[in-house]
Amino acid sequence: MKQILKHQQLDERNRNLNDYMIDIVNEGGWAARARKHEDACLRVVSRCAPLPRDVMLSIVSYWSLPH
């Protein structure tokens, strides 16, 4: 069984990645981060043209990571 390494056990190259992953977990996981990104993309699209939400979601699906 693998264990999660503590910050002190990581070499310099992996510390930032580890902190990034911890941030994702603390924000509610990958799905929460993807929704946050999708919402930001929707705000950009909504400023471009008055479109129905389903059309904007279709456009954003090209930019946003799946969740």
C-alpha distances in whole Angstrom, upper triangle without the diagonal:
4,7,10,13,16,19,20,17,18,21,24,23,20,21,24,21,19,22,23,20,20,23,23,20,23,26,24,22,23,25,27,27,29,31,32,33,35,37,38,39,41,43,44,45,47,49,50,52,52,50,48,45,44,45,44,40,41,42,39,36,37,36,33,30,29,27
4,7,9,13,16,17,14,14,17,20,20,17,18,20,18,15,18,19,16,17,20,20,18,21,23,22,20,21,24,25,25,26,29,30,30,32,35,35,36,38,40,41,42,44,46,47,49,50,48,47,43,42,43,42,38,39,40,37,34,35,34,31,27,27,25
4,6,9,13,14,11,12,16,19,19,15,16,18,16,13,16,18,15,14,18,18,16,18,21,21,19,20,23,24,24,26,28,29,30,32,34,34,36,38,39,40,42,44,45,47,49,49,48,46,43,42,44,41,38,39,40,36,35,35,34,31,28,27,26
4,7,9,12,10,10,14,16,16,12,12,15,13,10,12,14,11,11,15,15,13,15,18,18,16,18,21,22,21,23,26,26,27,29,31,31,33,35,36,37,39,41,42,44,46,47,45,44,40,40,41,39,36,37,37,34,33,33,31,28,25,26,24
4,7,8,6,7,10,13,14,10,10,13,12,9,11,14,12,12,15,16,15,17,20,20,19,20,23,24,23,25,28,28,28,31,33,32,34,37,38,38,40,42,43,45,47,48,47,46,43,42,43,41,38,39,39,36,34,35,32,30,27,28,26
4,6,5,7,11,13,14,11,9,12,12,9,10,14,13,11,14,16,15,16,19,20,19,21,24,24,23,26,28,28,28,31,33,32,34,37,37,38,41,42,43,45,47,48,47,47,43,43,44,42,39,40,40,37,36,36,33,31,28,29,28
4,5,6,9,10,12,9,7,10,11,8,8,12,12,11,13,16,15,16,19,20,20,21,24,24,22,25,28,27,27,30,32,31,33,36,36,37,39,41,42,43,46,47,46,46,42,43,44,41,38,40,39,36,35,35,32,30,28,29,28
4,6,8,9,12,11,9,12,13,11,12,15,16,14,17,20,19,19,23,24,23,25,28,28,26,29,32,30,31,34,35,35,36,39,40,40,43,44,45,47,49,51,50,50,46,46,47,44,42,43,43,39,39,39,36,34,31,33,32
4,7,10,12,10,9,13,13,11,13,16,16,15,18,20,19,20,24,25,23,24,28,28,27,29,32,31,31,34,36,35,37,40,41,41,43,45,46,47,50,51,50,50,47,46,47,45,42,43,43,39,38,38,36,33,31,32,31
4,7,8,6,6,10,10,8,11,13,13,14,16,18,18,19,22,24,22,22,26,26,24,27,30,29,29,32,34,33,34,37,38,38,40,43,43,44,47,49,48,47,44,44,45,42,39,40,40,36,35,35,32,31,28,30,29
4,6,6,7,10,11,10,13,15,16,16,19,20,21,22,25,26,24,24,28,29,26,28,31,30,30,33,35,34,35,38,39,38,41,43,44,45,48,49,48,49,45,45,45,43,40,41,40,37,36,36,33,31,29,31,31
4,6,6,8,10,10,12,14,15,16,18,20,21,22,24,26,24,24,28,28,25,27,31,29,28,32,33,32,33,36,37,36,39,41,41,42,46,47,47,47,44,44,44,41,39,40,39,36,35,34,31,30,28,30,30
4,6,7,8,10,11,13,14,16,17,19,20,22,23,25,23,22,26,26,24,25,29,27,26,29,31,30,31,34,35,34,36,39,39,40,43,45,44,45,42,42,41,39,37,37,36,33,32,31,28,27,25,28,28
4,6,5,6,9,10,11,12,14,16,17,18,20,22,20,19,23,23,21,23,26,25,24,27,29,28,29,33,33,33,35,38,38,39,42,44,43,43,40,40,40,37,35,36,35,31,30,30,27,26,23,25,25
4,5,5,6,9,10,11,12,14,15,16,18,20,19,19,23,23,20,23,26,24,24,27,29,28,29,32,33,33,35,37,38,39,42,43,43,43,40,40,40,37,35,36,35,32,31,31,28,26,24,26,26
4,5,5,6,9,10,11,13,14,15,17,19,17,17,21,20,18,20,23,21,21,24,26,24,26,29,29,29,32,34,34,35,38,40,39,40,36,37,37,34,32,33,32,28,28,28,25,23,21,24,23
4,5,5,6,9,10,11,13,14,15,17,15,15,18,18,16,18,21,20,19,22,24,23,24,27,28,28,30,33,33,34,37,39,38,38,35,35,35,32,30,31,30,26,26,25,23,21,19,21,20
4,5,5,6,9,10,11,12,14,16,14,14,18,18,16,18,21,20,20,24,25,25,26,29,30,30,32,34,35,37,39,40,39,39,36,36,36,34,31,33,32,28,28,28,25,23,20,22,21
4,5,5,6,9,10,10,12,15,14,14,18,17,15,18,20,19,19,22,24,23,25,27,28,28,31,33,33,35,38,39,38,38,35,35,36,33,30,32,31,28,27,28,24,22,20,22,21
4,5,5,6,9,10,11,13,12,11,15,14,12,14,17,16,15,19,20,19,21,24,25,25,27,29,30,32,34,35,34,34,31,31,32,29,27,28,27,24,24,24,21,18,17,19,18
4,5,5,6,9,10,11,9,9,13,13,11,14,16,16,16,19,21,20,22,25,26,26,28,30,31,33,35,36,35,34,31,31,32,29,27,28,28,24,23,24,21,18,16,17,16
4,5,5,6,9,10,9,11,14,13,12,15,17,17,17,21,22,22,24,26,27,28,30,31,33,34,37,37,36,36,32,33,34,31,28,30,30,26,26,27,24,21,19,20,18
4,5,5,6,9,9,10,13,11,10,13,15,13,14,18,18,18,21,23,23,24,27,28,29,31,34,34,33,33,29,30,31,28,26,28,28,24,24,25,22,19,17,19,17
4,5,5,7,5,6,9,8,7,10,12,11,12,15,16,17,19,21,22,23,25,26,28,30,32,32,31,30,27,27,28,26,23,25,25,21,21,22,19,16,14,15,13
4,5,5,4,7,10,9,9,12,14,14,15,18,19,19,22,23,24,26,28,29,31,33,35,35,33,32,29,29,31,28,25,27,27,24,23,24,22,19,17,17,14
4,5,7,10,12,10,10,14,15,14,16,18,19,19,22,24,24,26,28,29,30,33,35,35,34,33,29,30,31,29,26,29,29,25,25,26,24,20,19,19,17
4,6,8,10,7,7,11,11,10,12,15,15,16,18,20,20,22,24,25,27,29,31,31,30,29,25,26,28,25,23,25,25,22,22,23,21,17,16,17,14
4,7,7,5,7,10,11,11,13,15,15,17,19,20,21,24,25,26,28,30,31,31,30,29,25,25,27,25,22,25,25,21,21,23,21,17,16,16,13
4,6,6,7,9,10,11,13,15,16,17,19,20,22,24,25,26,28,30,31,32,30,29,25,25,27,24,21,23,24,20,19,21,19,16,13,13,10
4,5,5,6,9,10,11,12,14,15,17,18,20,21,23,24,26,28,29,30,28,27,23,23,24,22,19,20,21,17,16,18,16,12,10,10,7
4,5,5,6,9,10,10,12,14,15,16,18,20,21,22,25,26,27,27,25,24,20,19,21,19,16,18,19,16,14,17,15,11,9,8,5
4,5,5,6,9,10,11,12,14,15,17,19,20,21,23,25,26,26,25,23,20,20,22,19,17,19,20,16,16,18,16,12,11,11,8
4,5,5,6,9,10,11,13,14,16,17,19,20,22,24,25,26,24,24,20,20,22,19,16,19,19,15,15,16,14,10,9,10,9
4,5,5,6,9,10,11,12,14,16,16,18,20,22,23,24,22,21,17,17,19,16,13,15,15,12,11,13,11,7,6,7,6
4,5,5,6,9,10,10,12,14,15,16,19,20,21,21,20,19,15,15,17,14,12,14,15,11,11,14,12,8,9,9,7
4,5,5,6,9,10,11,13,15,15,17,19,21,21,20,20,16,17,18,15,13,16,16,12,13,15,13,10,10,12,11
4,5,5,6,9,10,11,13,14,16,17,19,20,19,19,16,17,17,14,12,14,13,10,11,12,9,7,8,10,11
4,5,5,6,9,10,11,12,15,16,17,18,16,16,12,13,13,10,8,11,10,7,8,10,8,5,8,9,10
4,5,5,6,9,10,10,13,15,16,16,15,15,11,13,14,11,10,13,12,9,11,13,11,9,12,13,13
4,5,5,7,9,10,11,13,15,16,16,16,14,16,16,12,12,14,13,10,12,13,10,9,12,14,15
4,5,5,6,9,10,11,13,15,14,15,12,13,13,9,9,11,9,6,9,10,7,7,11,13,14
4,5,5,6,9,10,11,12,11,11,9,11,10,7,7,10,9,6,10,11,10,10,13,14,15
4,6,5,7,9,11,11,12,13,11,14,13,9,11,14,12,10,13,15,13,12,16,17,18
4,6,5,7,10,11,12,14,13,15,13,10,12,13,11,9,13,13,11,12,16,18,19
4,5,5,7,9,9,11,10,12,10,6,9,11,8,8,11,12,11,12,16,18,19
4,5,6,6,7,9,9,12,10,7,10,12,11,10,14,15,14,15,18,20,21
4,6,8,10,12,12,15,14,11,14,15,13,13,17,17,16,17,21,23,24
4,7,9,12,13,15,13,10,14,14,12,12,16,16,15,17,21,23,25
4,6,10,11,13,11,9,13,14,12,13,17,17,17,19,22,24,25
4,7,9,12,10,9,13,14,13,14,17,19,19,20,23,24,25
4,6,8,6,6,10,11,10,12,15,16,17,18,21,21,23
4,6,5,6,9,10,11,12,14,17,18,18,21,20,21
4,5,5,6,9,10,10,12,15,15,15,18,17,18
4,5,5,6,9,10,10,13,15,14,17,16,17
4,5,5,6,9,10,12,14,14,17,17,18
4,5,5,6,9,10,11,12,15,15,17
4,5,5,6,9,10,9,12,12,13
4,5,5,7,10,10,12,12,14
4,5,6,8,9,12,13,16
4,5,5,6,9,10,13
4,5,5,7,8,11
4,6,8,10,13
4,7,9,12
4,6,9
4,7
4
